[in-house]
Amino acid sequence: MITLIAMVAVTMQLLDTTIANVALPHMQGSLAATQDEIAWVLTSYIVAAAISTPVTGWLASRFGRTRLFVTALGGFTLASALCGVAVSLPQIVFFRILQGLFGAALVPLSQAILLDAYPRNEMQRAMGIFSSGVMIAPILGPVLGGYLTDEFSWRWCFYINVPLGIAAVLGALAFVPETVSNANRKLDWFGFGFLSLAIMCLQLVLDRGEQRGWFQSTEIQIEGALTLFSLYMFVTHSATTARPFFDIRLFRDQTFVVSTIIMMLIFVVYYGSMVLTPQMLQQEFNYPVLSAGLIMAPRGIGTIAAIMLTGPISKWVGPRQLIGFGLFVSGATLYAMSGWNLMTSAHTIVITGLIQGAGSGFINVPITTIAFATLGAELRTEAAGFYNLMRNIGSAIGISIAASQLVESTQTNHSYLASFMTPFRHMSLPQGPLGMHILNLSITQQAAMIAFINIFWLLGILCVAIIPLVLFLKVPKAPQQASHAAATAE
């Protein structure tokens, strides 16, 4: 029951990062908003979640983990209902901020709850279950969001959280044990303030940079400068204060630090690819939203299959080998995707997605297990908050890189391809403006496809470039190995 409750919480929170994307055009018309204004429905949620994630460890220690978990679930459920009944843009943006503030704690708390619920020798199994929700929920978001929007209304993208949230709250009250709270633990408000400002400004740069022309915009310049200044102040303060915002013991653990860096880079690749693929299927291959989501679904099947195989395989293969193999498979599939064209069949896309999902599954279970294996139980909640914060930052960077490179590369390719179109080339097109319009659409389609190919190639190289970092992971001995070594020594 604890596992089920934790996974419901993880799935709800992560679904809401992607489920609303496909409903934005419908929300724009319903709320009488411009395209730039409706984007704040996504931005407000992401920024609020990013700001409140780091403080999860302190809140859990101060008030008790289960009490915080129930409060976060209840607040997230109520905010979801309010988003569904919103009748104006300011209302839904405000309710999305509330949703992000409450929902941010759900993923790190669920991870910490699962780590404590399973004995140490079954930690890999716990992280396998957790990784399933983390990797599959964002894939299901567009499929579920497209179905609910088409069949009912965009409001059901939020209403769907209400019955799940109520059930999870009741289950948490009944089954999740409370942890010991420390009412005397103080919060480093100075460090928290600068870290929050840095995260907020960074998220705004990444989310709005493409719309504003990046650093040609005064807004992005100010946000970028504030990001660097706040980050510098946070690091300087944390290095000199007696009680920093994050426990300094986290950063003395090499395995945790390297695992966190690898996971952040992996999510740059994962989210960059995940955002591009459905967009390519809809725009270039003209698949409907639901069909594009169904073609993407086998990626989740591959992830589940790999996670199920990780346990048996790990008896003969070490976690570093599994992570390296998963990175190689992911890089190889991205390289294969760089060879796609407008005639690529759905069968090829499904098979490639299936294999790519398997590569992700082989990475996430061992990397998450290793990250927390050497940490004490008292650090797990705080470590989970930092770990998920860096993963979210990696996701935001991946989405930002994919979006910006797609626009810039499409424009560059369009200009290059158009230079070959002259009056002396013989083409069977209608004469006049109609022919020019058809020609421009064809060039734009080809230019965008080349842009997708270029980004897949770039992400594939980045994926393979992460592999050397795996060598810096220190793999702790399993309990059985440790006891056998001790007995031999005696």
MONOR-V470860 format. One record per residue. N is the residue number from 1. RES is the residue in one small letter. PHI is phi in whole degrees, 0 to 359 (999 if undefined). D_FIRST is the distance of its C-alpha to the first C-alpha in Angstrom with 1 decimal. Layout:
# MONOR-V470860
n = {N | N}
res = {RES | RES}
phi = {PHI | PHI}
d_first = {D_FIRST | D_FIRST}
This chain:
# MONOR-V470860
n = {1 | 2 | 3 | 4 | 5 | 6 | 7 | 8 | 9 | 10 | 11 | 12 | 13 | 14 | 15 | 16 | 17 | 18 | 19 | 20 | 21 | 22 | 23 | 24 | 25 | 26 | 27 | 28 | 29 | 30 | 31 | 32 | 33 | 34 | 35 | 36 | 37 | 38 | 39 | 40 | 41 | 42 | 43 | 44 | 45 | 46 | 47 | 48 | 49 | 50 | 51 | 52 | 53 | 54 | 55 | 56 | 57 | 58 | 59 | 60 | 61 | 62 | 63 | 64 | 65 | 66 | 67 | 68 | 69 | 70 | 71 | 72 | 73 | 74 | 75 | 76 | 77 | 78 | 79 | 80 | 81 | 82 | 83 | 84 | 85 | 86 | 87 | 88 | 89 | 90 | 91 | 92 | 93 | 94 | 95 | 96 | 97 | 98 | 99 | 100 | 101 | 102 | 103 | 104 | 105 | 106 | 107 | 108 | 109 | 110 | 111 | 112 | 113 | 114 | 115 | 116 | 117 | 118 | 119 | 120 | 121 | 122 | 123 | 124 | 125 | 126 | 127 | 128 | 129 | 130 | 131 | 132 | 133 | 134 | 135 | 136 | 137 | 138 | 139 | 140 | 141 | 142 | 143 | 144 | 145 | 146 | 147 | 148 | 149 | 150 | 151 | 152 | 153 | 154 | 155 | 156 | 157 | 158 | 159 | 160 | 161 | 162 | 163 | 164 | 165 | 166 | 167 | 168 | 169 | 170 | 171 | 172 | 173 | 174 | 175 | 176 | 177 | 178 | 179 | 180 | 181 | 182 | 183 | 184 | 185 | 186 | 187 | 188 | 189 | 190 | 191 | 192 | 193 | 194 | 195 | 196 | 197 | 198 | 199 | 200 | 201 | 202 | 203 | 204 | 205 | 206 | 207 | 208 | 209 | 210 | 211 | 212 | 213 | 214 | 215 | 216 | 217 | 218 | 219 | 220 | 221 | 222 | 223 | 224 | 225 | 226 | 227 | 228 | 229 | 230 | 231 | 232 | 233 | 234 | 235 | 236 | 237 | 238 | 239 | 240 | 241 | 242 | 243 | 244 | 245 | 246 | 247 | 248 | 249 | 250 | 251 | 252 | 253 | 254 | 255 | 256 | 257 | 258 | 259 | 260 | 261 | 262 | 263 | 264 | 265 | 266 | 267 | 268 | 269 | 270 | 271 | 272 | 273 | 274 | 275 | 276 | 277 | 278 | 279 | 280 | 281 | 282 | 283 | 284 | 285 | 286 | 287 | 288 | 289 | 290 | 291 | 292 | 293 | 294 | 295 | 296 | 297 | 298 | 299 | 300 | 301 | 302 | 303 | 304 | 305 | 306 | 307 | 308 | 309 | 310 | 311 | 312 | 313 | 314 | 315 | 316 | 317 | 318 | 319 | 320 | 321 | 322 | 323 | 324 | 325 | 326 | 327 | 328 | 329 | 330 | 331 | 332 | 333 | 334 | 335 | 336 | 337 | 338 | 339 | 340 | 341 | 342 | 343 | 344 | 345 | 346 | 347 | 348 | 349 | 350 | 351 | 352 | 353 | 354 | 355 | 356 | 357 | 358 | 359 | 360 | 361 | 362 | 363 | 364 | 365 | 366 | 367 | 368 | 369 | 370 | 371 | 372 | 373 | 374 | 375 | 376 | 377 | 378 | 379 | 380 | 381 | 382 | 383 | 384 | 385 | 386 | 387 | 388 | 389 | 390 | 391 | 392 | 393 | 394 | 395 | 396 | 397 | 398 | 399 | 400 | 401 | 402 | 403 | 404 | 405 | 406 | 407 | 408 | 409 | 410 | 411 | 412 | 413 | 414 | 415 | 416 | 417 | 418 | 419 | 420 | 421 | 422 | 423 | 424 | 425 | 426 | 427 | 428 | 429 | 430 | 431 | 432 | 433 | 434 | 435 | 436 | 437 | 438 | 439 | 440 | 441 | 442 | 443 | 444 | 445 | 446 | 447 | 448 | 449 | 450 | 451 | 452 | 453 | 454 | 455 | 456 | 457 | 458 | 459 | 460 | 461 | 462 | 463 | 464 | 465 | 466 | 467 | 468 | 469 | 470 | 471 | 472 | 473 | 474 | 475 | 476 | 477 | 478 | 479 | 480 | 481 | 482 | 483 | 484 | 485 | 486 | 487 | 488 | 489 | 490}
res = {m | i | t | l | i | a | m | v | a | v | t | m | q | l | l | d | t | t | i | a | n | v | a | l | p | h | m | q | g | s | l | a | a | t | q | d | e | i | a | w | v | l | t | s | y | i | v | a | a | a | i | s | t | p | v | t | g | w | l | a | s | r | f | g | r | t | r | l | f | v | t | a | l | g | g | f | t | l | a | s | a | l | c | g | v | a | v | s | l | p | q | i | v | f | f | r | i | l | q | g | l | f | g | a | a | l | v | p | l | s | q | a | i | l | l | d | a | y | p | r | n | e | m | q | r | a | m | g | i | f | s | s | g | v | m | i | a | p | i | l | g | p | v | l | g | g | y | l | t | d | e | f | s | w | r | w | c | f | y | i | n | v | p | l | g | i | a | a | v | l | g | a | l | a | f | v | p | e | t | v | s | n | a | n | r | k | l | d | w | f | g | f | g | f | l | s | l | a | i | m | c | l | q | l | v | l | d | r | g | e | q | r | g | w | f | q | s | t | e | i | q | i | e | g | a | l | t | l | f | s | l | y | m | f | v | t | h | s | a | t | t | a | r | p | f | f | d | i | r | l | f | r | d | q | t | f | v | v | s | t | i | i | m | m | l | i | f | v | v | y | y | g | s | m | v | l | t | p | q | m | l | q | q | e | f | n | y | p | v | l | s | a | g | l | i | m | a | p | r | g | i | g | t | i | a | a | i | m | l | t | g | p | i | s | k | w | v | g | p | r | q | l | i | g | f | g | l | f | v | s | g | a | t | l | y | a | m | s | g | w | n | l | m | t | s | a | h | t | i | v | i | t | g | l | i | q | g | a | g | s | g | f | i | n | v | p | i | t | t | i | a | f | a | t | l | g | a | e | l | r | t | e | a | a | g | f | y | n | l | m | r | n | i | g | s | a | i | g | i | s | i | a | a | s | q | l | v | e | s | t | q | t | n | h | s | y | l | a | s | f | m | t | p | f | r | h | m | s | l | p | q | g | p | l | g | m | h | i | l | n | l | s | i | t | q | q | a | a | m | i | a | f | i | n | i | f | w | l | l | g | i | l | c | v | a | i | i | p | l | v | l | f | l | k | v | p | k | a | p | q | q | a | s | h | a | a | a | t | a | e}
phi = {999 | 298 | 298 | 298 | 297 | 297 | 289 | 297 | 297 | 298 | 295 | 300 | 294 | 284 | 300 | 287 | 281 | 233 | 293 | 278 | 302 | 288 | 270 | 303 | 300 | 291 | 293 | 299 | 289 | 293 | 260 | 54 | 243 | 280 | 297 | 292 | 290 | 291 | 297 | 292 | 298 | 277 | 298 | 299 | 293 | 295 | 294 | 298 | 295 | 295 | 291 | 273 | 300 | 297 | 275 | 302 | 299 | 293 | 298 | 295 | 291 | 284 | 245 | 101 | 293 | 292 | 299 | 293 | 299 | 294 | 297 | 295 | 298 | 296 | 295 | 295 | 295 | 296 | 297 | 297 | 297 | 293 | 299 | 293 | 261 | 298 | 240 | 213 | 296 | 302 | 297 | 291 | 296 | 297 | 291 | 292 | 298 | 299 | 300 | 292 | 298 | 283 | 287 | 300 | 283 | 295 | 290 | 297 | 293 | 297 | 297 | 295 | 297 | 294 | 298 | 279 | 284 | 254 | 294 | 300 | 287 | 246 | 298 | 296 | 296 | 298 | 289 | 295 | 296 | 298 | 296 | 302 | 294 | 296 | 274 | 270 | 304 | 296 | 287 | 287 | 307 | 298 | 295 | 294 | 297 | 296 | 294 | 296 | 292 | 289 | 274 | 234 | 196 | 299 | 295 | 286 | 297 | 258 | 299 | 298 | 285 | 296 | 295 | 294 | 294 | 297 | 298 | 292 | 298 | 297 | 294 | 295 | 296 | 273 | 239 | 276 | 288 | 278 | 261 | 286 | 263 | 237 | 292 | 269 | 289 | 266 | 263 | 281 | 297 | 296 | 295 | 297 | 297 | 290 | 294 | 297 | 295 | 297 | 293 | 298 | 293 | 298 | 296 | 293 | 299 | 291 | 278 | 249 | 301 | 295 | 295 | 264 | 81 | 53 | 278 | 282 | 267 | 297 | 301 | 291 | 298 | 295 | 295 | 294 | 295 | 295 | 299 | 295 | 297 | 295 | 295 | 298 | 295 | 295 | 295 | 298 | 294 | 296 | 282 | 244 | 273 | 284 | 232 | 289 | 299 | 260 | 302 | 297 | 296 | 299 | 272 | 272 | 270 | 300 | 298 | 295 | 295 | 294 | 299 | 295 | 296 | 298 | 297 | 299 | 293 | 298 | 285 | 300 | 291 | 298 | 286 | 300 | 291 | 292 | 285 | 287 | 299 | 296 | 296 | 295 | 297 | 281 | 276 | 269 | 261 | 62 | 279 | 297 | 304 | 294 | 295 | 298 | 295 | 293 | 293 | 282 | 302 | 303 | 301 | 293 | 297 | 298 | 296 | 297 | 298 | 294 | 297 | 292 | 278 | 300 | 301 | 300 | 293 | 294 | 289 | 246 | 240 | 288 | 296 | 295 | 294 | 296 | 297 | 299 | 295 | 297 | 295 | 296 | 297 | 297 | 296 | 295 | 291 | 293 | 296 | 297 | 293 | 289 | 257 | 288 | 215 | 292 | 259 | 299 | 278 | 297 | 300 | 296 | 296 | 295 | 296 | 297 | 296 | 299 | 292 | 296 | 297 | 297 | 301 | 296 | 296 | 290 | 274 | 289 | 294 | 294 | 292 | 289 | 296 | 296 | 303 | 256 | 292 | 259 | 266 | 289 | 300 | 290 | 259 | 296 | 295 | 294 | 297 | 296 | 297 | 293 | 300 | 287 | 298 | 293 | 295 | 295 | 296 | 300 | 298 | 296 | 295 | 299 | 296 | 295 | 299 | 297 | 294 | 291 | 293 | 296 | 294 | 294 | 292 | 297 | 295 | 296 | 294 | 298 | 297 | 292 | 293 | 295 | 293 | 270 | 271 | 235 | 297 | 270 | 276 | 270 | 225 | 275 | 238 | 300 | 281 | 88 | 302 | 298 | 297 | 295 | 293 | 297 | 298 | 296 | 297 | 294 | 296 | 298 | 297 | 294 | 297 | 294 | 297 | 297 | 297 | 302 | 299 | 298 | 289 | 301 | 297 | 297 | 295 | 297 | 296 | 298 | 298 | 291 | 294 | 285 | 307 | 302 | 296 | 298 | 295 | 273 | 283 | 261 | 273 | 289 | 290 | 293 | 306 | 293 | 294 | 297 | 293 | 293 | 295 | 295 | 296 | 296 | 296 | 293}
d_first = {0.0 | 3.8 | 5.4 | 5.0 | 6.1 | 8.5 | 9.9 | 10.6 | 12.4 | 14.3 | 15.3 | 16.6 | 18.6 | 20.1 | 20.9 | 23.0 | 25.1 | 26.5 | 25.8 | 28.6 | 31.2 | 32.2 | 32.5 | 34.9 | 38.1 | 37.1 | 36.1 | 39.4 | 41.4 | 39.5 | 39.8 | 43.3 | 42.5 | 44.2 | 42.5 | 42.7 | 41.3 | 38.3 | 37.3 | 36.3 | 33.3 | 31.9 | 33.7 | 32.6 | 28.9 | 29.3 | 31.6 | 29.5 | 26.3 | 28.5 | 30.0 | 26.9 | 24.9 | 27.0 | 26.7 | 22.9 | 23.4 | 25.9 | 24.0 | 20.9 | 23.3 | 25.4 | 23.0 | 19.7 | 16.9 | 14.3 | 17.2 | 18.3 | 15.0 | 14.9 | 18.6 | 18.4 | 15.9 | 18.2 | 21.3 | 20.4 | 19.5 | 22.8 | 24.8 | 23.7 | 25.0 | 28.1 | 28.7 | 28.7 | 31.3 | 33.5 | 37.1 | 38.7 | 38.2 | 38.2 | 35.5 | 33.1 | 33.9 | 33.2 | 29.8 | 28.9 | 29.8 | 27.4 | 24.7 | 25.4 | 25.6 | 22.2 | 20.5 | 21.9 | 19.6 | 16.3 | 16.8 | 18.0 | 15.5 | 12.5 | 14.6 | 15.3 | 11.8 | 10.9 | 14.4 | 13.8 | 10.5 | 12.4 | 15.9 | 18.9 | 19.8 | 16.5 | 16.9 | 18.3 | 15.3 | 13.1 | 16.0 | 16.4 | 13.0 | 14.0 | 17.5 | 16.7 | 15.6 | 18.5 | 21.0 | 20.2 | 19.5 | 23.1 | 24.5 | 22.8 | 24.0 | 27.6 | 27.0 | 24.7 | 27.1 | 30.1 | 28.9 | 27.9 | 31.2 | 33.4 | 32.0 | 31.3 | 32.0 | 31.0 | 29.4 | 26.5 | 25.6 | 24.4 | 23.6 | 20.8 | 18.8 | 19.1 | 16.8 | 14.0 | 14.7 | 14.8 | 11.4 | 9.9 | 12.2 | 11.3 | 7.5 | 8.8 | 11.4 | 9.4 | 6.9 | 8.5 | 11.7 | 15.0 | 17.5 | 21.2 | 23.2 | 26.8 | 28.9 | 32.0 | 30.8 | 33.2 | 32.6 | 35.3 | 36.3 | 39.1 | 37.1 | 34.3 | 36.9 | 38.6 | 35.4 | 34.3 | 37.8 | 37.8 | 34.5 | 35.5 | 38.9 | 37.7 | 35.3 | 38.2 | 40.5 | 38.2 | 37.2 | 40.7 | 42.9 | 43.6 | 44.5 | 46.8 | 48.6 | 46.9 | 49.3 | 52.1 | 50.4 | 51.0 | 47.5 | 46.0 | 48.5 | 47.7 | 43.9 | 44.5 | 46.7 | 44.3 | 41.5 | 43.8 | 45.1 | 41.8 | 40.3 | 43.4 | 43.2 | 39.5 | 40.3 | 43.5 | 41.9 | 38.9 | 41.4 | 43.6 | 41.5 | 40.2 | 36.8 | 35.8 | 33.0 | 31.1 | 31.2 | 34.0 | 32.3 | 30.1 | 33.3 | 34.8 | 32.1 | 33.8 | 30.8 | 28.6 | 31.5 | 32.5 | 29.0 | 28.6 | 32.0 | 31.3 | 28.0 | 30.0 | 32.7 | 30.4 | 29.0 | 32.6 | 33.2 | 29.9 | 30.2 | 33.9 | 33.7 | 30.8 | 32.8 | 36.1 | 35.1 | 34.2 | 37.1 | 39.4 | 38.2 | 38.9 | 42.1 | 43.8 | 42.7 | 42.5 | 39.1 | 37.5 | 34.3 | 32.0 | 33.9 | 33.7 | 29.9 | 29.7 | 32.0 | 29.7 | 26.5 | 27.4 | 27.1 | 23.3 | 23.5 | 25.6 | 23.1 | 20.2 | 22.7 | 23.9 | 20.5 | 19.9 | 23.4 | 23.2 | 21.7 | 24.4 | 27.1 | 26.4 | 27.6 | 31.1 | 31.1 | 30.5 | 28.3 | 31.5 | 32.8 | 29.7 | 29.8 | 33.6 | 33.2 | 30.6 | 33.0 | 35.9 | 34.3 | 33.3 | 36.9 | 38.5 | 36.7 | 37.8 | 41.3 | 41.2 | 40.2 | 43.3 | 45.4 | 44.2 | 46.6 | 46.7 | 47.2 | 44.0 | 42.1 | 38.6 | 38.1 | 39.0 | 36.7 | 33.7 | 34.4 | 34.9 | 31.7 | 29.8 | 31.4 | 30.9 | 27.2 | 27.1 | 29.1 | 26.6 | 23.7 | 25.9 | 26.4 | 23.2 | 21.1 | 23.9 | 25.2 | 21.9 | 21.4 | 25.0 | 25.0 | 22.6 | 23.6 | 26.6 | 25.4 | 24.6 | 21.3 | 23.3 | 24.1 | 20.9 | 20.1 | 23.7 | 24.0 | 21.1 | 22.9 | 26.2 | 24.8 | 23.3 | 26.5 | 28.7 | 26.6 | 27.2 | 30.8 | 31.1 | 29.7 | 32.2 | 35.1 | 34.3 | 34.4 | 37.5 | 39.3 | 38.6 | 39.8 | 42.9 | 44.0 | 43.6 | 46.0 | 48.5 | 48.6 | 49.0 | 52.0 | 53.6 | 53.3 | 54.6 | 57.6 | 58.3 | 58.0 | 60.1 | 62.9 | 63.6 | 64.1 | 67.8 | 70.2 | 71.6 | 68.5 | 68.7 | 65.5 | 65.2 | 64.0 | 65.4 | 68.1 | 67.7 | 64.7 | 62.5 | 63.0 | 62.3 | 59.1 | 57.9 | 58.9 | 57.1 | 53.8 | 54.2 | 54.8 | 51.9 | 49.5 | 50.9 | 50.8 | 47.1 | 46.2 | 48.1 | 46.1 | 42.8 | 44.2 | 45.4 | 42.0 | 40.1 | 42.7 | 42.3 | 38.5 | 39.0 | 41.4 | 39.1 | 36.3 | 38.6 | 40.0 | 36.6 | 36.8 | 39.2 | 36.7 | 34.5 | 37.2 | 36.7 | 33.1 | 33.0 | 30.5 | 29.4 | 29.6 | 26.5 | 25.9 | 27.5 | 30.4 | 31.0 | 31.1 | 33.4 | 35.7 | 35.9 | 36.8 | 39.5 | 40.9 | 41.3}
